[in-house]
Amino acid sequence: EGNFLLVSNLKDGVDKYTIPTFQHVQSYSHVILCNIPLQISVAWQAGLIFVGGDDGFAHVFDYNTGIYRGQLAHGNQGDQIIPVTSHEGRSGCTVVTGSCFNGHSSMKVWE
């Protein structure tokens, strides 16, 4: 319940703030090797948050607890998985990630 803002920080992952007070209420921590802006997507029904990565995979967290749930391997180490989006429908949750590295780009889809 309530309104929240999720921010990809440049230090250790993602921070969750309440709106309108901007009080920090939760963190979703992961290692950052290269400071790049990372897209965040929330799958409300599944209770998951997906965060792009700078190391070849996207991170998956429990939205409510902040616990790290795993990763979606996308490419090679060093690939920047910047765009990530999710869609929930009758058949479940679909996640799409995109990567770019040395002039090469690709997309992957998980259902």
RODOVO-371661 format. One record per residue: residue number from 0; x, y, z of N, C-alpha, C in turn. Coordinates in Angstrom, 3 decimals, padded with zeros to 6 digits, always signed. Layout:
BEGIN
NODE_NUM_X_Y_Z_X_Y_Z_X_Y_Z
...
// end
This chain:
BEGIN
NODE_0_+000.828_-001.187_+000.000_+000.000_+000.000_+000.000_+000.866_+001.241_+000.000
NODE_1_+000.320_+002.324_-000.492_+001.058_+003.574_-000.532_+001.763_+003.768_-001.854
NODE_2_+002.385_+004.915_-001.990_+003.133_+005.254_-003.193_+004.614_+005.244_-002.885
NODE_3_+005.386_+004.651_-003.789_+006.818_+004.520_-003.587_+007.569_+004.907_-004.849
NODE_4_+008.808_+005.321_-004.646_+009.728_+005.629_-005.734_+010.913_+004.685_-005.607
NODE_5_+011.228_+003.954_-006.679_+012.393_+003.070_-006.712_+013.498_+003.764_-007.487
NODE_6_+014.702_+003.822_-006.893_+015.820_+004.539_-007.491_+017.031_+003.616_-007.588
NODE_7_+017.584_+003.486_-008.791_+018.834_+002.760_-008.978_+019.954_+003.684_-008.535
NODE_8_+020.589_+003.350_-007.400_+021.659_+004.220_-006.918_+022.995_+003.787_-007.515
NODE_9_+024.011_+004.582_-007.359_+025.312_+004.288_-007.966_+026.273_+003.615_-007.000
NODE_10_+025.772_+003.201_-005.828_+026.648_+002.624_-004.814_+026.439_+001.126_-004.619
NODE_11_+025.187_+000.715_-004.346_+024.989_-000.681_-003.960_+023.641_-001.267_-004.335
NODE_12_+022.950_-000.716_-005.318_+021.704_-001.327_-005.750_+020.566_-000.350_-005.944
NODE_13_+019.409_-000.700_-005.370_+018.181_+000.061_-005.548_+017.644_+000.473_-004.183
NODE_14_+017.143_+001.689_-004.093_+016.533_+002.182_-002.866_+015.060_+002.466_-003.108
NODE_15_+014.245_+002.216_-002.072_+012.805_+002.460_-002.133_+012.467_+003.588_-001.160
NODE_16_+011.750_+004.608_-001.674_+011.375_+005.774_-000.878_+009.859_+005.939_-000.899
NODE_17_+009.308_+006.440_+000.215_+007.884_+006.757_+000.253_+007.656_+008.084_-000.464
NODE_18_+006.467_+008.222_-001.011_+006.073_+009.483_-001.628_+004.846_+009.967_-000.861
NODE_19_+004.755_+011.181_-000.408_+005.538_+012.332_-000.820_+006.683_+012.679_+000.130
NODE_20_+006.922_+011.916_+001.197_+007.919_+012.310_+002.199_+009.351_+011.991_+001.794
NODE_21_+009.548_+011.112_+000.830_+010.867_+010.669_+000.364_+011.699_+010.061_+001.491
NODE_22_+011.031_+009.355_+002.380_+011.719_+008.629_+003.450_+012.208_+007.290_+002.896
NODE_23_+013.490_+006.987_+003.127_+014.072_+005.713_+002.686_+013.471_+004.585_+003.530
NODE_24_+012.863_+003.589_+002.871_+012.208_+002.513_+003.606_+012.779_+001.129_+003.326
NODE_25_+013.538_+000.970_+002.240_+014.050_-000.360_+001.916_+015.158_-000.264_+000.885
NODE_26_+016.033_-001.282_+000.885_+017.085_-001.389_-000.122_+017.054_-002.770_-000.758
NODE_27_+017.437_-002.825_-002.009_+017.605_-004.064_-002.764_+019.071_-004.048_-003.198
NODE_28_+019.927_-004.702_-002.439_+021.371_-004.567_-002.621_+021.957_-005.573_-003.601
NODE_29_+022.857_-005.081_-004.447_+023.643_-005.931_-005.340_+024.947_-005.217_-005.652
NODE_30_+025.932_-005.983_-006.073_+027.249_-005.429_-006.386_+027.167_-004.627_-007.678
NODE_31_+027.804_-003.476_-007.675_+027.873_-002.636_-008.867_+029.333_-002.561_-009.312
NODE_32_+029.593_-003.030_-010.532_+030.946_-003.007_-011.081_+031.211_-001.756_-011.900
NODE_33_+030.164_-001.253_-012.548_+030.275_-000.103_-013.431_+029.051_+000.779_-013.207
NODE_34_+029.263_+002.057_-012.939_+028.145_+002.954_-012.676_+027.430_+003.335_-013.961
NODE_35_+026.286_+002.699_-014.164_+025.420_+002.993_-015.296_+023.991_+003.023_-014.767
NODE_36_+023.113_+003.791_-015.402_+021.712_+003.781_-014.958_+021.077_+002.440_-015.310
NODE_37_+020.362_+001.854_-014.355_+019.725_+000.549_-014.560_+018.213_+000.685_-014.456
NODE_38_+017.513_+000.078_-015.392_+016.065_+000.116_-015.380_+015.524_-000.866_-014.348
NODE_39_+014.388_-000.526_-013.761_+013.735_-001.332_-012.730_+012.324_-001.635_-013.196
NODE_40_+011.874_-002.881_-012.982_+010.512_-003.255_-013.309_+009.931_-004.063_-012.153
NODE_41_+008.669_-003.781_-011.816_+008.005_-004.476_-010.711_+006.879_-005.333_-011.268
NODE_42_+006.858_-006.600_-010.862_+005.759_-007.513_-011.174_+004.933_-007.633_-009.896
NODE_43_+003.870_-006.834_-009.793_+003.100_-006.719_-008.546_+002.486_-008.036_-008.108
NODE_44_+001.821_-008.740_-009.011_+001.159_-009.992_-008.639_+002.154_-011.048_-008.212
NODE_45_+003.297_-011.105_-008.865_+004.326_-012.092_-008.509_+005.120_-011.645_-007.282
NODE_46_+005.031_-010.359_-006.924_+005.764_-009.842_-005.777_+007.262_-009.754_-006.020
NODE_47_+007.642_-009.487_-007.277_+009.063_-009.462_-007.635_+009.461_-008.115_-008.211
NODE_48_+010.736_-007.785_-008.045_+011.320_-006.610_-008.670_+012.509_-007.093_-009.507
NODE_49_+012.586_-006.609_-010.749_+013.662_-006.968_-011.660_+014.519_-005.725_-011.896
NODE_50_+015.838_-005.893_-011.780_+016.766_-004.771_-011.925_+017.833_-005.160_-012.938
NODE_51_+018.080_-004.283_-013.898_+019.150_-004.524_-014.860_+020.485_-004.659_-014.141
NODE_52_+021.502_-005.102_-014.843_+022.809_-005.296_-014.233_+023.944_-004.905_-015.158
NODE_53_+025.122_-004.809_-014.591_+026.297_-004.446_-015.380_+027.248_-005.630_-015.549
NODE_54_+026.738_-006.839_-015.281_+027.606_-008.012_-015.254_+027.037_-009.211_-016.003
NODE_55_+026.172_-008.971_-016.990_+025.675_-010.050_-017.831_+024.367_-010.672_-017.401
NODE_56_+023.764_-010.197_-016.312_+022.463_-010.731_-015.898_+021.642_-009.667_-015.195
NODE_57_+020.324_-009.913_-015.141_+019.416_-009.041_-014.403_+019.191_-009.643_-013.024
NODE_58_+019.013_-008.791_-012.015_+018.807_-009.224_-010.639_+017.314_-009.351_-010.352
NODE_59_+016.945_-010.331_-009.510_+015.554_-010.540_-009.119_+015.466_-010.485_-007.596
NODE_60_+014.551_-009.648_-007.079_+014.363_-009.486_-005.646_+012.902_-009.690_-005.277
NODE_61_+012.655_-010.078_-004.028_+011.308_-010.085_-003.478_+010.936_-008.629_-003.199
NODE_62_+009.828_-008.162_-003.743_+009.455_-006.753_-003.610_+009.215_-006.362_-002.152
NODE_63_+008.561_-007.232_-001.382_+008.185_-006.884_-000.020_+009.323_-007.010_+000.983
NODE_64_+010.154_-008.027_+000.847_+011.201_-008.275_+001.846_+012.563_-007.730_+001.433
NODE_65_+012.783_-007.530_+000.128_+014.079_-007.086_-000.366_+015.084_-008.216_-000.526
NODE_66_+014.661_-009.450_-000.247_+015.558_-010.594_-000.340_+015.902_-010.890_-001.801
NODE_67_+017.179_-011.138_-002.057_+017.655_-011.493_-003.398_+017.118_-012.867_-003.764
NODE_68_+016.416_-012.975_-004.887_+015.789_-014.230_-005.299_+016.542_-014.943_-006.416
NODE_69_+017.476_-014.250_-007.064_+018.234_-014.898_-008.127_+018.556_-013.946_-009.247
NODE_70_+018.881_-014.527_-010.389_+019.273_-013.729_-011.540_+018.770_-014.357_-012.822
NODE_71_+018.663_-013.527_-013.842_+018.307_-013.975_-015.185_+019.544_-013.772_-016.045
NODE_72_+020.201_-014.871_-016.396_+021.426_-014.783_-017.199_+021.070_-014.296_-018.595
NODE_73_+021.726_-013.258_-019.024_+021.409_-012.684_-020.321_+022.569_-012.807_-021.300
NODE_74_+023.751_-012.467_-020.850_+024.884_-012.447_-021.771_+026.165_-012.815_-021.066
NODE_75_+027.238_-012.254_-021.542_+028.559_-012.522_-020.986_+028.876_-011.544_-019.863
NODE_76_+029.842_-011.919_-019.024_+030.279_-011.014_-017.983_+030.741_-009.720_-018.628
NODE_77_+030.315_-008.606_-018.091_+030.641_-007.305_-018.655_+029.535_-006.731_-019.518
NODE_78_+028.595_-007.577_-019.971_+027.456_-007.064_-020.727_+026.602_-006.187_-019.824
NODE_79_+026.181_-005.069_-020.327_+025.326_-004.166_-019.559_+023.871_-004.465_-019.874
NODE_80_+023.155_-004.984_-018.884_+021.741_-005.318_-019.028_+020.966_-004.103_-018.514
NODE_81_+020.815_-003.119_-019.376_+020.222_-001.859_-018.941_+018.698_-001.919_-018.996
NODE_82_+018.079_-002.205_-020.138_+016.618_-002.241_-020.119_+016.097_-003.579_-019.595
NODE_83_+015.086_-003.496_-018.748_+014.389_-004.684_-018.259_+012.937_-004.291_-018.028
NODE_84_+012.025_-005.140_-018.471_+010.609_-004.868_-018.256_+009.877_-006.170_-018.007
NODE_85_+008.754_-006.080_-017.310_+007.958_-007.269_-017.028_+006.498_-006.978_-017.338
NODE_86_+005.777_-008.042_-017.659_+004.343_-007.950_-017.931_+003.666_-009.144_-017.290
NODE_87_+002.580_-008.879_-016.573_+001.834_-009.968_-015.947_+000.494_-010.118_-016.641
NODE_88_+000.188_-011.339_-017.018_-001.074_-011.638_-017.670_-001.688_-012.885_-017.064
NODE_89_-002.713_-013.400_-017.712_-003.399_-014.594_-017.203_-002.485_-015.806_-017.133
NODE_90_-001.492_-015.862_-018.023_-000.627_-017.042_-018.066_+000.633_-016.890_-017.224
NODE_91_+000.789_-015.776_-016.502_+001.964_-015.606_-015.655_+002.714_-014.336_-015.966
NODE_92_+003.974_-014.345_-015.616_+004.822_-013.160_-015.744_+005.841_-013.368_-016.872
NODE_93_+005.945_-012.390_-017.757_+006.933_-012.394_-018.824_+007.930_-011.268_-018.555
NODE_94_+009.218_-011.579_-018.674_+010.274_-010.595_-018.446_+011.117_-010.489_-019.710
NODE_95_+011.437_-009.247_-020.108_+012.282_-009.001_-021.274_+013.482_-008.174_-020.824
NODE_96_+014.690_-008.604_-021.210_+015.908_-007.848_-020.918_+016.611_-007.522_-022.230
NODE_97_+017.389_-006.465_-022.197_+018.178_-006.071_-023.357_+019.603_-005.796_-022.921
NODE_98_+020.548_-006.034_-023.824_+021.949_-005.790_-023.473_+022.661_-005.088_-024.620
NODE_99_+023.777_-004.468_-024.242_+024.639_-003.865_-025.248_+026.085_-003.968_-024.758
NODE_100_+026.973_-004.320_-025.667_+028.387_-004.419_-025.312_+029.206_-004.426_-026.584
NODE_101_+030.150_-003.525_-026.689_+031.048_-003.441_-027.846_+030.310_-003.462_-029.180
NODE_102_+029.242_-002.679_-029.278_+028.507_-002.583_-030.528_+027.546_-003.719_-030.801
NODE_103_+027.443_-004.679_-029.885_+026.527_-005.810_-030.039_+025.341_-005.596_-029.109
NODE_104_+024.143_-005.835_-029.591_+022.963_-005.716_-028.739_+022.085_-006.949_-028.922
NODE_105_+021.331_-007.293_-027.860_+020.446_-008.450_-027.928_+019.305_-008.302_-026.927
NODE_106_+018.258_-009.095_-027.138_+017.125_-009.153_-026.223_+016.866_-010.602_-025.863
NODE_107_+016.360_-010.827_-024.631_+015.954_-012.156_-024.199_+014.607_-012.047_-023.515
NODE_108_+013.818_-013.123_-023.639_+012.478_-013.163_-023.062_+012.362_-014.390_-022.168
NODE_109_+011.835_-014.186_-020.941_+011.557_-015.278_-020.007_+010.075_-015.287_-019.710
NODE_110_+009.495_-016.485_-019.674_+008.071_-016.608_-019.325_+007.924_-017.490_-018.117
// end
